[in-house]
Amino acid sequence: MSGLSGLDLQKALTASGSRIPVIFITAYRDDQARALAKEAGAVAFLHKPFDDRALLEAVETGITRKAFEPRDVDHSGQ
């Protein structure tokens, strides 16, 4: 992604009130990034190569999680 890391995108989505489940897929092993992503609510942090089952489980978790329930978000900027 040009100019924006996955963690930055996740932060921006969260700040905007988005409840879209996030699954990170990366070729780099970064325990700090993994911890930050999970703390921020990521469904999964998969390292390449991963098996089909891991991806399917992550997608299922994202679908079944209450991530899409509306929550109170103040968009007034105050």
Jmol script that loads the backbone (N, CA, C; Angstrom):
load data "model"
ATOM      1  N   MET A   1       0.851  -1.179   0.000  1.00  0.00           N
ATOM      2  CA  MET A   1       0.000   0.000   0.000  1.00  0.00           C
ATOM      3  C   MET A   1       0.892   1.236   0.000  1.00  0.00           C
ATOM      4  N   SER A   2       0.603   2.092  -0.865  1.00  0.00           N
ATOM      5  CA  SER A   2       1.418   3.284  -1.038  1.00  0.00           C
ATOM      6  C   SER A   2       1.216   4.297   0.087  1.00  0.00           C
ATOM      7  N   GLY A   3       2.277   4.528   0.861  1.00  0.00           N
ATOM      8  CA  GLY A   3       2.256   5.569   1.876  1.00  0.00           C
ATOM      9  C   GLY A   3       1.473   5.266   3.135  1.00  0.00           C
ATOM     10  N   LEU A   4       0.899   4.091   3.247  1.00  0.00           N
ATOM     11  CA  LEU A   4       0.077   3.763   4.406  1.00  0.00           C
ATOM     12  C   LEU A   4       0.330   2.304   4.781  1.00  0.00           C
ATOM     13  N   SER A   5       0.689   2.087   6.035  1.00  0.00           N
ATOM     14  CA  SER A   5       0.902   0.706   6.475  1.00  0.00           C
ATOM     15  C   SER A   5      -0.444   0.079   6.822  1.00  0.00           C
ATOM     16  N   GLY A   6      -0.456  -1.211   6.960  1.00  0.00           N
ATOM     17  CA  GLY A   6      -1.668  -1.907   7.370  1.00  0.00           C
ATOM     18  C   GLY A   6      -2.132  -1.462   8.748  1.00  0.00           C
ATOM     19  N   LEU A   7      -1.172  -1.248   9.650  1.00  0.00           N
ATOM     20  CA  LEU A   7      -1.521  -0.764  10.991  1.00  0.00           C
ATOM     21  C   LEU A   7      -2.113   0.638  10.931  1.00  0.00           C
ATOM     22  N   ASP A   8      -1.569   1.492  10.050  1.00  0.00           N
ATOM     23  CA  ASP A   8      -2.110   2.839   9.882  1.00  0.00           C
ATOM     24  C   ASP A   8      -3.543   2.782   9.349  1.00  0.00           C
ATOM     25  N   LEU A   9      -3.781   1.903   8.393  1.00  0.00           N
ATOM     26  CA  LEU A   9      -5.125   1.751   7.838  1.00  0.00           C
ATOM     27  C   LEU A   9      -6.093   1.252   8.907  1.00  0.00           C
ATOM     28  N   GLN A  10      -5.657   0.287   9.690  1.00  0.00           N
ATOM     29  CA  GLN A  10      -6.503  -0.230  10.763  1.00  0.00           C
ATOM     30  C   GLN A  10      -6.852   0.903  11.747  1.00  0.00           C
ATOM     31  N   LYS A  11      -5.872   1.725  12.110  1.00  0.00           N
ATOM     32  CA  LYS A  11      -6.122   2.852  13.023  1.00  0.00           C
ATOM     33  C   LYS A  11      -7.112   3.839  12.416  1.00  0.00           C
ATOM     34  N   ALA A  12      -6.945   4.138  11.137  1.00  0.00           N
ATOM     35  CA  ALA A  12      -7.847   5.077  10.467  1.00  0.00           C
ATOM     36  C   ALA A  12      -9.272   4.530  10.415  1.00  0.00           C
ATOM     37  N   LEU A  13      -9.410   3.242  10.128  1.00  0.00           N
ATOM     38  CA  LEU A  13     -10.736   2.622  10.098  1.00  0.00           C
ATOM     39  C   LEU A  13     -11.394   2.696  11.476  1.00  0.00           C
ATOM     40  N   THR A  14     -10.636   2.365  12.499  1.00  0.00           N
ATOM     41  CA  THR A  14     -11.161   2.398  13.865  1.00  0.00           C
ATOM     42  C   THR A  14     -11.555   3.819  14.258  1.00  0.00           C
ATOM     43  N   ALA A  15     -10.707   4.783  13.933  1.00  0.00           N
ATOM     44  CA  ALA A  15     -10.985   6.180  14.268  1.00  0.00           C
ATOM     45  C   ALA A  15     -12.243   6.700  13.572  1.00  0.00           C
ATOM     46  N   SER A  16     -12.536   6.144  12.392  1.00  0.00           N
ATOM     47  CA  SER A  16     -13.720   6.591  11.654  1.00  0.00           C
ATOM     48  C   SER A  16     -14.992   5.889  12.118  1.00  0.00           C
ATOM     49  N   GLY A  17     -14.841   4.960  13.075  1.00  0.00           N
ATOM     50  CA  GLY A  17     -16.000   4.237  13.592  1.00  0.00           C
ATOM     51  C   GLY A  17     -16.291   2.946  12.859  1.00  0.00           C
ATOM     52  N   SER A  18     -15.446   2.573  11.934  1.00  0.00           N
ATOM     53  CA  SER A  18     -15.647   1.347  11.173  1.00  0.00           C
ATOM     54  C   SER A  18     -15.514   0.118  12.070  1.00  0.00           C
ATOM     55  N   ARG A  19     -16.363  -0.852  11.844  1.00  0.00           N
ATOM     56  CA  ARG A  19     -16.303  -2.115  12.584  1.00  0.00           C
ATOM     57  C   ARG A  19     -15.986  -3.273  11.636  1.00  0.00           C
ATOM     58  N   ILE A  20     -15.375  -2.964  10.492  1.00  0.00           N
ATOM     59  CA  ILE A  20     -15.003  -3.987   9.516  1.00  0.00           C
ATOM     60  C   ILE A  20     -13.929  -4.874  10.122  1.00  0.00           C
ATOM     61  N   PRO A  21     -14.133  -6.191  10.111  1.00  0.00           N
ATOM     62  CA  PRO A  21     -13.097  -7.091  10.627  1.00  0.00           C
ATOM     63  C   PRO A  21     -11.826  -6.997   9.774  1.00  0.00           C
ATOM     64  N   VAL A  22     -10.681  -6.974  10.432  1.00  0.00           N
ATOM     65  CA  VAL A  22      -9.405  -6.829   9.744  1.00  0.00           C
ATOM     66  C   VAL A  22      -8.596  -8.112   9.917  1.00  0.00           C
ATOM     67  N   ILE A  23      -8.110  -8.639   8.795  1.00  0.00           N
ATOM     68  CA  ILE A  23      -7.209  -9.792   8.788  1.00  0.00           C
ATOM     69  C   ILE A  23      -5.909  -9.324   8.140  1.00  0.00           C
ATOM     70  N   PHE A  24      -4.816  -9.397   8.880  1.00  0.00           N
ATOM     71  CA  PHE A  24      -3.512  -9.041   8.331  1.00  0.00           C
ATOM     72  C   PHE A  24      -2.892 -10.266   7.672  1.00  0.00           C
ATOM     73  N   ILE A  25      -2.325 -10.062   6.487  1.00  0.00           N
ATOM     74  CA  ILE A  25      -1.573 -11.108   5.788  1.00  0.00           C
ATOM     75  C   ILE A  25      -0.233 -10.494   5.419  1.00  0.00           C
ATOM     76  N   THR A  26       0.845 -11.118   5.872  1.00  0.00           N
ATOM     77  CA  THR A  26       2.170 -10.536   5.657  1.00  0.00           C
ATOM     78  C   THR A  26       3.219 -11.627   5.435  1.00  0.00           C
ATOM     79  N   ALA A  27       4.279 -11.223   4.784  1.00  0.00           N
ATOM     80  CA  ALA A  27       5.420 -12.116   4.587  1.00  0.00           C
ATOM     81  C   ALA A  27       6.485 -11.881   5.656  1.00  0.00           C
ATOM     82  N   TYR A  28       6.287 -10.856   6.474  1.00  0.00           N
ATOM     83  CA  TYR A  28       7.278 -10.479   7.474  1.00  0.00           C
ATOM     84  C   TYR A  28       6.848 -10.893   8.871  1.00  0.00           C
ATOM     85  N   ARG A  29       7.771 -11.466   9.605  1.00  0.00           N
ATOM     86  CA  ARG A  29       7.501 -11.830  10.999  1.00  0.00           C
ATOM     87  C   ARG A  29       7.856 -10.622  11.859  1.00  0.00           C
ATOM     88  N   ASP A  30       6.847 -10.045  12.454  1.00  0.00           N
ATOM     89  CA  ASP A  30       7.039  -8.862  13.282  1.00  0.00           C
ATOM     90  C   ASP A  30       6.122  -8.993  14.487  1.00  0.00           C
ATOM     91  N   ASP A  31       6.695  -9.468  15.593  1.00  0.00           N
ATOM     92  CA  ASP A  31       5.894  -9.713  16.790  1.00  0.00           C
ATOM     93  C   ASP A  31       5.267  -8.440  17.342  1.00  0.00           C
ATOM     94  N   GLN A  32       5.968  -7.318  17.210  1.00  0.00           N
ATOM     95  CA  GLN A  32       5.431  -6.055  17.705  1.00  0.00           C
ATOM     96  C   GLN A  32       4.212  -5.636  16.868  1.00  0.00           C
ATOM     97  N   ALA A  33       4.317  -5.752  15.542  1.00  0.00           N
ATOM     98  CA  ALA A  33       3.181  -5.405  14.673  1.00  0.00           C
ATOM     99  C   ALA A  33       2.009  -6.332  14.939  1.00  0.00           C
ATOM    100  N   ARG A  34       2.301  -7.606  15.136  1.00  0.00           N
ATOM    101  CA  ARG A  34       1.242  -8.569  15.438  1.00  0.00           C
ATOM    102  C   ARG A  34       0.521  -8.174  16.729  1.00  0.00           C
ATOM    103  N   ALA A  35       1.278  -7.847  17.759  1.00  0.00           N
ATOM    104  CA  ALA A  35       0.681  -7.475  19.043  1.00  0.00           C
ATOM    105  C   ALA A  35      -0.152  -6.200  18.908  1.00  0.00           C
ATOM    106  N   LEU A  36       0.361  -5.215  18.187  1.00  0.00           N
ATOM    107  CA  LEU A  36      -0.381  -3.968  17.991  1.00  0.00           C
ATOM    108  C   LEU A  36      -1.672  -4.200  17.220  1.00  0.00           C
ATOM    109  N   ALA A  37      -1.595  -5.025  16.189  1.00  0.00           N
ATOM    110  CA  ALA A  37      -2.779  -5.322  15.378  1.00  0.00           C
ATOM    111  C   ALA A  37      -3.837  -6.043  16.203  1.00  0.00           C
ATOM    112  N   LYS A  38      -3.421  -7.028  16.966  1.00  0.00           N
ATOM    113  CA  LYS A  38      -4.367  -7.781  17.794  1.00  0.00           C
ATOM    114  C   LYS A  38      -4.963  -6.900  18.888  1.00  0.00           C
ATOM    115  N   GLU A  39      -4.148  -6.050  19.512  1.00  0.00           N
ATOM    116  CA  GLU A  39      -4.651  -5.130  20.538  1.00  0.00           C
ATOM    117  C   GLU A  39      -5.697  -4.182  19.957  1.00  0.00           C
ATOM    118  N   ALA A  40      -5.516  -3.823  18.684  1.00  0.00           N
ATOM    119  CA  ALA A  40      -6.435  -2.894  18.021  1.00  0.00           C
ATOM    120  C   ALA A  40      -7.665  -3.621  17.466  1.00  0.00           C
ATOM    121  N   GLY A  41      -7.731  -4.944  17.667  1.00  0.00           N
ATOM    122  CA  GLY A  41      -8.932  -5.676  17.282  1.00  0.00           C
ATOM    123  C   GLY A  41      -8.841  -6.515  16.028  1.00  0.00           C
ATOM    124  N   ALA A  42      -7.652  -6.705  15.479  1.00  0.00           N
ATOM    125  CA  ALA A  42      -7.531  -7.540  14.280  1.00  0.00           C
ATOM    126  C   ALA A  42      -8.032  -8.957  14.563  1.00  0.00           C
ATOM    127  N   VAL A  43      -8.714  -9.512  13.589  1.00  0.00           N
ATOM    128  CA  VAL A  43      -9.235 -10.871  13.703  1.00  0.00           C
ATOM    129  C   VAL A  43      -8.090 -11.880  13.679  1.00  0.00           C
ATOM    130  N   ALA A  44      -7.112 -11.637  12.810  1.00  0.00           N
ATOM    131  CA  ALA A  44      -5.990 -12.571  12.666  1.00  0.00           C
ATOM    132  C   ALA A  44      -4.794 -11.836  12.082  1.00  0.00           C
ATOM    133  N   PHE A  45      -3.634 -12.421  12.263  1.00  0.00           N
ATOM    134  CA  PHE A  45      -2.379 -11.914  11.720  1.00  0.00           C
ATOM    135  C   PHE A  45      -1.674 -13.120  11.123  1.00  0.00           C
ATOM    136  N   LEU A  46      -1.847 -13.335   9.824  1.00  0.00           N
ATOM    137  CA  LEU A  46      -1.335 -14.537   9.162  1.00  0.00           C
ATOM    138  C   LEU A  46      -0.009 -14.252   8.473  1.00  0.00           C
ATOM    139  N   HIS A  47       0.928 -15.188   8.637  1.00  0.00           N
ATOM    140  CA  HIS A  47       2.217 -15.097   7.964  1.00  0.00           C
ATOM    141  C   HIS A  47       2.209 -16.003   6.745  1.00  0.00           C
ATOM    142  N   LYS A  48       2.713 -15.477   5.624  1.00  0.00           N
ATOM    143  CA  LYS A  48       2.840 -16.286   4.404  1.00  0.00           C
ATOM    144  C   LYS A  48       4.001 -17.238   4.578  1.00  0.00           C
ATOM    145  N   PRO A  49       3.941 -18.415   4.090  1.00  0.00           N
ATOM    146  CA  PRO A  49       2.744 -19.056   3.555  1.00  0.00           C
ATOM    147  C   PRO A  49       1.870 -19.561   4.702  1.00  0.00           C
ATOM    148  N   PHE A  50       0.586 -19.576   4.498  1.00  0.00           N
ATOM    149  CA  PHE A  50      -0.348 -20.112   5.487  1.00  0.00           C
ATOM    150  C   PHE A  50      -1.270 -21.071   4.769  1.00  0.00           C
ATOM    151  N   ASP A  51      -1.889 -21.945   5.530  1.00  0.00           N
ATOM    152  CA  ASP A  51      -2.767 -22.918   4.879  1.00  0.00           C
ATOM    153  C   ASP A  51      -4.187 -22.367   4.753  1.00  0.00           C
ATOM    154  N   ASP A  52      -4.950 -22.988   3.887  1.00  0.00           N
ATOM    155  CA  ASP A  52      -6.321 -22.555   3.625  1.00  0.00           C
ATOM    156  C   ASP A  52      -7.159 -22.525   4.893  1.00  0.00           C
ATOM    157  N   ARG A  53      -6.942 -23.496   5.746  1.00  0.00           N
ATOM    158  CA  ARG A  53      -7.727 -23.587   6.976  1.00  0.00           C
ATOM    159  C   ARG A  53      -7.547 -22.348   7.850  1.00  0.00           C
ATOM    160  N   ALA A  54      -6.318 -21.849   7.959  1.00  0.00           N
ATOM    161  CA  ALA A  54      -6.052 -20.663   8.779  1.00  0.00           C
ATOM    162  C   ALA A  54      -6.822 -19.459   8.250  1.00  0.00           C
ATOM    163  N   LEU A  55      -6.836 -19.289   6.931  1.00  0.00           N
ATOM    164  CA  LEU A  55      -7.566 -18.170   6.341  1.00  0.00           C
ATOM    165  C   LEU A  55      -9.068 -18.341   6.539  1.00  0.00           C
ATOM    166  N   LEU A  56      -9.576 -19.529   6.312  1.00  0.00           N
ATOM    167  CA  LEU A  56     -11.007 -19.775   6.496  1.00  0.00           C
ATOM    168  C   LEU A  56     -11.434 -19.540   7.946  1.00  0.00           C
ATOM    169  N   GLU A  57     -10.609 -19.960   8.889  1.00  0.00           N
ATOM    170  CA  GLU A  57     -10.922 -19.737  10.302  1.00  0.00           C
ATOM    171  C   GLU A  57     -10.934 -18.241  10.626  1.00  0.00           C
ATOM    172  N   ALA A  58      -9.995 -17.502  10.052  1.00  0.00           N
ATOM    173  CA  ALA A  58      -9.947 -16.058  10.289  1.00  0.00           C
ATOM    174  C   ALA A  58     -11.186 -15.372   9.708  1.00  0.00           C
ATOM    175  N   VAL A  59     -11.580 -15.762   8.507  1.00  0.00           N
ATOM    176  CA  VAL A  59     -12.771 -15.184   7.888  1.00  0.00           C
ATOM    177  C   VAL A  59     -14.012 -15.534   8.702  1.00  0.00           C
ATOM    178  N   GLU A  60     -14.113 -16.785   9.137  1.00  0.00           N
ATOM    179  CA  GLU A  60     -15.256 -17.198   9.955  1.00  0.00           C
ATOM    180  C   GLU A  60     -15.316 -16.395  11.257  1.00  0.00           C
ATOM    181  N   THR A  61     -14.171 -16.192  11.877  1.00  0.00           N
ATOM    182  CA  THR A  61     -14.120 -15.396  13.101  1.00  0.00           C
ATOM    183  C   THR A  61     -14.606 -13.976  12.831  1.00  0.00           C
ATOM    184  N   GLY A  62     -14.165 -13.401  11.730  1.00  0.00           N
ATOM    185  CA  GLY A  62     -14.582 -12.046  11.384  1.00  0.00           C
ATOM    186  C   GLY A  62     -16.068 -11.948  11.115  1.00  0.00           C
ATOM    187  N   ILE A  63     -16.628 -12.969  10.514  1.00  0.00           N
ATOM    188  CA  ILE A  63     -18.057 -12.967  10.194  1.00  0.00           C
ATOM    189  C   ILE A  63     -18.893 -13.172  11.449  1.00  0.00           C
ATOM    190  N   THR A  64     -18.453 -14.037  12.326  1.00  0.00           N
ATOM    191  CA  THR A  64     -19.252 -14.363  13.502  1.00  0.00           C
ATOM    192  C   THR A  64     -19.041 -13.400  14.660  1.00  0.00           C
ATOM    193  N   ARG A  65     -17.947 -12.668  14.634  1.00  0.00           N
ATOM    194  CA  ARG A  65     -17.675 -11.685  15.682  1.00  0.00           C
ATOM    195  C   ARG A  65     -18.733 -10.590  15.617  1.00  0.00           C
ATOM    196  N   LYS A  66     -18.986  -9.974  16.720  1.00  0.00           N
ATOM    197  CA  LYS A  66     -19.991  -8.921  16.756  1.00  0.00           C
ATOM    198  C   LYS A  66     -19.431  -7.611  16.209  1.00  0.00           C
ATOM    199  N   ALA A  67     -18.531  -7.708  15.253  1.00  0.00           N
ATOM    200  CA  ALA A  67     -17.856  -6.536  14.716  1.00  0.00           C
ATOM    201  C   ALA A  67     -18.792  -5.605  13.965  1.00  0.00           C
ATOM    202  N   PHE A  68     -19.873  -6.123  13.432  1.00  0.00           N
ATOM    203  CA  PHE A  68     -20.739  -5.294  12.617  1.00  0.00           C
ATOM    204  C   PHE A  68     -21.853  -4.641  13.407  1.00  0.00           C
ATOM    205  N   GLU A  69     -21.936  -4.920  14.694  1.00  0.00           N
ATOM    206  CA  GLU A  69     -22.965  -4.287  15.504  1.00  0.00           C
ATOM    207  C   GLU A  69     -22.692  -2.791  15.565  1.00  0.00           C
ATOM    208  N   PRO A  70     -23.731  -1.984  15.395  1.00  0.00           N
ATOM    209  CA  PRO A  70     -23.512  -0.539  15.469  1.00  0.00           C
ATOM    210  C   PRO A  70     -23.088  -0.119  16.870  1.00  0.00           C
ATOM    211  N   ARG A  71     -22.314   0.911  16.935  1.00  0.00           N
ATOM    212  CA  ARG A  71     -21.915   1.456  18.231  1.00  0.00           C
ATOM    213  C   ARG A  71     -22.051   2.959  18.152  1.00  0.00           C
ATOM    214  N   ASP A  72     -22.116   3.568  19.293  1.00  0.00           N
ATOM    215  CA  ASP A  72     -22.258   5.020  19.339  1.00  0.00           C
ATOM    216  C   ASP A  72     -20.927   5.666  18.987  1.00  0.00           C
ATOM    217  N   VAL A  73     -20.941   6.472  17.927  1.00  0.00           N
ATOM    218  CA  VAL A  73     -19.744   7.186  17.498  1.00  0.00           C
ATOM    219  C   VAL A  73     -20.136   8.644  17.320  1.00  0.00           C
ATOM    220  N   ASP A  74     -19.371   9.531  17.919  1.00  0.00           N
ATOM    221  CA  ASP A  74     -19.636  10.955  17.799  1.00  0.00           C
ATOM    222  C   ASP A  74     -18.897  11.479  16.580  1.00  0.00           C
ATOM    223  N   HIS A  75     -19.624  11.827  15.543  1.00  0.00           N
ATOM    224  CA  HIS A  75     -19.024  12.351  14.316  1.00  0.00           C
ATOM    225  C   HIS A  75     -19.034  13.870  14.281  1.00  0.00           C
ATOM    226  N   SER A  76     -19.365  14.511  15.388  1.00  0.00           N
ATOM    227  CA  SER A  76     -19.450  15.971  15.411  1.00  0.00           C
ATOM    228  C   SER A  76     -18.096  16.650  15.491  1.00  0.00           C
ATOM    229  N   GLY A  77     -17.073  15.871  15.796  1.00  0.00           N
ATOM    230  CA  GLY A  77     -15.724  16.433  15.896  1.00  0.00           C
ATOM    231  C   GLY A  77     -15.430  17.103  17.220  1.00  0.00           C
ATOM    232  N   GLN A  78     -16.330  16.948  18.178  1.00  0.00           N
ATOM    233  CA  GLN A  78     -16.132  17.576  19.484  1.00  0.00           C
ATOM    234  C   GLN A  78     -15.588  16.602  20.474  1.00  0.00           C
TER     235      GLN A  78
END
end "model"
wireframe off; spacefill off
backbone 0.3
color backbone group
